[in-house]
Amino acid sequence: MKLLKYILGALTFIGGMFALNAASKKKNKEFDNQIKENENQIKKVKEVAKKVEAAKEETKKELAKAKKKTSTTKKQVKSTASAKKTAESFEKKYRKKPGRPKKKA
């Protein structure tokens, strides 16, 4: 009878080991699946980041072109201060002085 108890105990121990092994494999599979999903998401994010970086470079180039264009146009524009002074002095000299309004007949 004692021998039967020892054999039964050994079998349950072995069965318990198999059960623990199966449970840990299941957890490992779930963990591996999560890792794969995370890696896929990381790949997607990296692709989007590359697209954003490319767009950023394009906008930088466009901005540089726009700055060059504005600087060249600013260089080409002449100052109008002297023309304004001339116009003001002309208006002061030859503009009619405000007086009485004429009566209509």
Buried (B, 14 or more C-beta within 10 A) or exposed (E): EEEEEEEEEEEEEEEEEEEEEEEEEEEEEEEEEEEEEEEEEEEEEEEEEEEEEEEEEEEEEEEEEEEEEEEEEEEEEEEEEEEEEEEEEEEEEEEEEEEEEEEEE
